[in-house]
Amino acid sequence: MAIQEIKHSNKEKEILKTLQTVKDPEIPTISVVELGIITDVKFDEAAKQANITMTPTFTGCPAIDYMKQQIHDSVSKMTNIENVHIVVDFSVPWTSDRITEEGHKRIKEFGLATPKKVNGKLDMDKIQDVHCPNCGSEETTLNSMFGPTLCRSVHMCFECKETFEAFKPV
């Protein structure tokens, strides 16, 4: 279930709205909410504390501490919030299926091919078969499973002859 589908109090909805302004440092067109790494938001009114759970895209993601700081800084500026508690949780692994529809648009705006839905079943076809983000062609090939970050792969389009990166399905 996506975080947007969970019933939230008004304050929790405000927190989620604020978190929409926190961008992924590697893909600055997409928010941490649209990327699906915010997995829970609770507000303890008595303690005036925001409790945020995040599941980063990869265990070794180098941006975890940076994102935690950005989340803390943005939420701590909100009215009636005195404490921000952020938990990094890997008990349920992040999957690219958590990326929202808006998140897919934002990834494409950044110039990356978007991941296909995997529904828990990942195979090489889903990694290899991507549409070119430049011209939309399906005539592409996987050049390297390893792009500049753990979450990207490198492809080439036979139609427009451009090399491009794709956000890996996980």
Contacts in CASP RR format, 6 or more apart in sequence:
PFRMAT RR
TARGET T0000
AUTHOR 0000-0000-0000
METHOD contacts of the structure
MODEL  1
MAIQEIKHSNKEKEILKTLQTVKDPEIPTISVVELGIITDVKFDEAAKQA
NITMTPTFTGCPAIDYMKQQIHDSVSKMTNIENVHIVVDFSVPWTSDRIT
EEGHKRIKEFGLATPKKVNGKLDMDKIQDVHCPNCGSEETTLNSMFGPTL
CRSVHMCFECKETFEAFKPV
2 36 0 8 1.000
2 98 0 8 1.000
2 100 0 8 1.000
3 16 0 8 1.000
3 33 0 8 1.000
3 36 0 8 1.000
3 38 0 8 1.000
3 39 0 8 1.000
3 40 0 8 1.000
3 41 0 8 1.000
4 16 0 8 1.000
4 33 0 8 1.000
4 100 0 8 1.000
6 40 0 8 1.000
8 16 0 8 1.000
8 41 0 8 1.000
9 43 0 8 1.000
11 43 0 8 1.000
11 45 0 8 1.000
11 80 0 8 1.000
12 41 0 8 1.000
12 42 0 8 1.000
12 43 0 8 1.000
14 78 0 8 1.000
15 41 0 8 1.000
15 43 0 8 1.000
15 50 0 8 1.000
15 52 0 8 1.000
15 75 0 8 1.000
15 78 0 8 1.000
15 81 0 8 1.000
16 33 0 8 1.000
16 38 0 8 1.000
16 41 0 8 1.000
18 74 0 8 1.000
18 75 0 8 1.000
18 77 0 8 1.000
18 78 0 8 1.000
19 31 0 8 1.000
19 32 0 8 1.000
19 33 0 8 1.000
19 38 0 8 1.000
19 41 0 8 1.000
19 52 0 8 1.000
19 71 0 8 1.000
19 74 0 8 1.000
19 75 0 8 1.000
20 31 0 8 1.000
20 33 0 8 1.000
20 34 0 8 1.000
21 31 0 8 1.000
21 74 0 8 1.000
22 31 0 8 1.000
22 32 0 8 1.000
22 33 0 8 1.000
22 67 0 8 1.000
22 70 0 8 1.000
22 71 0 8 1.000
22 74 0 8 1.000
23 29 0 8 1.000
23 30 0 8 1.000
23 31 0 8 1.000
23 32 0 8 1.000
23 70 0 8 1.000
24 30 0 8 1.000
24 31 0 8 1.000
24 32 0 8 1.000
24 35 0 8 1.000
24 63 0 8 1.000
24 67 0 8 1.000
25 63 0 8 1.000
25 66 0 8 1.000
25 67 0 8 1.000
25 70 0 8 1.000
26 63 0 8 1.000
26 149 0 8 1.000
26 151 0 8 1.000
27 35 0 8 1.000
27 106 0 8 1.000
27 107 0 8 1.000
27 110 0 8 1.000
27 112 0 8 1.000
27 167 0 8 1.000
28 110 0 8 1.000
29 106 0 8 1.000
29 107 0 8 1.000
29 109 0 8 1.000
29 110 0 8 1.000
30 99 0 8 1.000
30 103 0 8 1.000
30 106 0 8 1.000
30 107 0 8 1.000
30 110 0 8 1.000
31 103 0 8 1.000
31 106 0 8 1.000
32 38 0 8 1.000
32 54 0 8 1.000
32 67 0 8 1.000
32 70 0 8 1.000
32 71 0 8 1.000
33 100 0 8 1.000
34 99 0 8 1.000
34 100 0 8 1.000
34 102 0 8 1.000
34 103 0 8 1.000
34 106 0 8 1.000
35 57 0 8 1.000
35 98 0 8 1.000
35 99 0 8 1.000
35 103 0 8 1.000
36 55 0 8 1.000
36 94 0 8 1.000
36 98 0 8 1.000
36 99 0 8 1.000
36 100 0 8 1.000
37 54 0 8 1.000
37 55 0 8 1.000
37 56 0 8 1.000
37 57 0 8 1.000
37 67 0 8 1.000
37 94 0 8 1.000
37 98 0 8 1.000
38 52 0 8 1.000
38 53 0 8 1.000
38 54 0 8 1.000
39 53 0 8 1.000
39 54 0 8 1.000
39 55 0 8 1.000
39 89 0 8 1.000
39 92 0 8 1.000
40 51 0 8 1.000
40 52 0 8 1.000
40 53 0 8 1.000
41 50 0 8 1.000
41 51 0 8 1.000
41 52 0 8 1.000
41 53 0 8 1.000
42 50 0 8 1.000
42 51 0 8 1.000
43 49 0 8 1.000
43 50 0 8 1.000
43 51 0 8 1.000
43 81 0 8 1.000
44 51 0 8 1.000
47 82 0 8 1.000
47 83 0 8 1.000
48 80 0 8 1.000
48 81 0 8 1.000
48 82 0 8 1.000
48 83 0 8 1.000
49 81 0 8 1.000
49 82 0 8 1.000
49 83 0 8 1.000
49 84 0 8 1.000
49 85 0 8 1.000
50 75 0 8 1.000
50 78 0 8 1.000
50 81 0 8 1.000
50 83 0 8 1.000
50 84 0 8 1.000
50 85 0 8 1.000
51 85 0 8 1.000
51 87 0 8 1.000
52 71 0 8 1.000
52 75 0 8 1.000
52 84 0 8 1.000
52 85 0 8 1.000
52 86 0 8 1.000
52 87 0 8 1.000
53 86 0 8 1.000
53 87 0 8 1.000
53 89 0 8 1.000
54 67 0 8 1.000
54 68 0 8 1.000
54 71 0 8 1.000
54 86 0 8 1.000
54 87 0 8 1.000
54 88 0 8 1.000
54 89 0 8 1.000
55 88 0 8 1.000
55 89 0 8 1.000
55 90 0 8 1.000
55 92 0 8 1.000
55 93 0 8 1.000
55 94 0 8 1.000
56 63 0 8 1.000
56 64 0 8 1.000
56 67 0 8 1.000
56 88 0 8 1.000
56 90 0 8 1.000
56 94 0 8 1.000
57 94 0 8 1.000
57 96 0 8 1.000
57 150 0 8 1.000
57 151 0 8 1.000
57 170 0 8 1.000
58 94 0 8 1.000
58 150 0 8 1.000
58 151 0 8 1.000
59 90 0 8 1.000
60 150 0 8 1.000
61 150 0 8 1.000
61 151 0 8 1.000
64 88 0 8 1.000
68 86 0 8 1.000
68 88 0 8 1.000
71 84 0 8 1.000
71 86 0 8 1.000
72 84 0 8 1.000
72 86 0 8 1.000
75 81 0 8 1.000
75 84 0 8 1.000
76 84 0 8 1.000
93 170 0 8 1.000
94 170 0 8 1.000
95 118 0 8 1.000
95 120 0 8 1.000
95 170 0 8 1.000
96 115 0 8 1.000
96 118 0 8 1.000
96 167 0 8 1.000
96 168 0 8 1.000
96 169 0 8 1.000
96 170 0 8 1.000
97 117 0 8 1.000
97 118 0 8 1.000
97 119 0 8 1.000
97 120 0 8 1.000
99 107 0 8 1.000
99 114 0 8 1.000
99 115 0 8 1.000
99 167 0 8 1.000
104 114 0 8 1.000
107 114 0 8 1.000
107 167 0 8 1.000
108 114 0 8 1.000
108 133 0 8 1.000
111 133 0 8 1.000
111 134 0 8 1.000
111 164 0 8 1.000
111 165 0 8 1.000
112 133 0 8 1.000
112 152 0 8 1.000
112 164 0 8 1.000
112 165 0 8 1.000
112 166 0 8 1.000
112 167 0 8 1.000
113 130 0 8 1.000
113 131 0 8 1.000
113 132 0 8 1.000
113 133 0 8 1.000
113 140 0 8 1.000
113 155 0 8 1.000
113 164 0 8 1.000
113 165 0 8 1.000
113 166 0 8 1.000
113 167 0 8 1.000
114 130 0 8 1.000
114 131 0 8 1.000
114 133 0 8 1.000
114 166 0 8 1.000
114 167 0 8 1.000
115 126 0 8 1.000
115 166 0 8 1.000
115 167 0 8 1.000
115 168 0 8 1.000
115 169 0 8 1.000
115 170 0 8 1.000
116 126 0 8 1.000
116 129 0 8 1.000
116 130 0 8 1.000
116 169 0 8 1.000
117 169 0 8 1.000
118 126 0 8 1.000
118 169 0 8 1.000
118 170 0 8 1.000
122 169 0 8 1.000
122 170 0 8 1.000
126 169 0 8 1.000
127 142 0 8 1.000
127 145 0 8 1.000
127 153 0 8 1.000
127 168 0 8 1.000
127 169 0 8 1.000
128 141 0 8 1.000
128 142 0 8 1.000
129 138 0 8 1.000
129 140 0 8 1.000
130 140 0 8 1.000
130 155 0 8 1.000
130 166 0 8 1.000
131 137 0 8 1.000
131 138 0 8 1.000
131 140 0 8 1.000
132 138 0 8 1.000
132 139 0 8 1.000
132 140 0 8 1.000
132 155 0 8 1.000
132 157 0 8 1.000
132 159 0 8 1.000
132 160 0 8 1.000
132 162 0 8 1.000
132 164 0 8 1.000
133 164 0 8 1.000
133 166 0 8 1.000
134 157 0 8 1.000
134 160 0 8 1.000
134 162 0 8 1.000
134 164 0 8 1.000
135 157 0 8 1.000
135 159 0 8 1.000
135 160 0 8 1.000
135 162 0 8 1.000
136 159 0 8 1.000
137 157 0 8 1.000
137 158 0 8 1.000
137 159 0 8 1.000
137 160 0 8 1.000
139 157 0 8 1.000
139 158 0 8 1.000
139 159 0 8 1.000
140 155 0 8 1.000
140 156 0 8 1.000
140 157 0 8 1.000
140 158 0 8 1.000
140 164 0 8 1.000
141 155 0 8 1.000
141 156 0 8 1.000
141 158 0 8 1.000
142 153 0 8 1.000
142 154 0 8 1.000
142 155 0 8 1.000
143 154 0 8 1.000
143 155 0 8 1.000
143 156 0 8 1.000
143 163 0 8 1.000
144 153 0 8 1.000
144 154 0 8 1.000
145 153 0 8 1.000
145 168 0 8 1.000
146 153 0 8 1.000
146 154 0 8 1.000
147 153 0 8 1.000
147 154 0 8 1.000
147 165 0 8 1.000
148 165 0 8 1.000
151 167 0 8 1.000
151 168 0 8 1.000
151 170 0 8 1.000
152 165 0 8 1.000
152 166 0 8 1.000
152 167 0 8 1.000
152 168 0 8 1.000
153 165 0 8 1.000
153 166 0 8 1.000
153 168 0 8 1.000
154 163 0 8 1.000
154 164 0 8 1.000
154 165 0 8 1.000
154 166 0 8 1.000
155 163 0 8 1.000
155 164 0 8 1.000
155 165 0 8 1.000
155 166 0 8 1.000
156 162 0 8 1.000
156 163 0 8 1.000
156 164 0 8 1.000
157 163 0 8 1.000
157 164 0 8 1.000
END
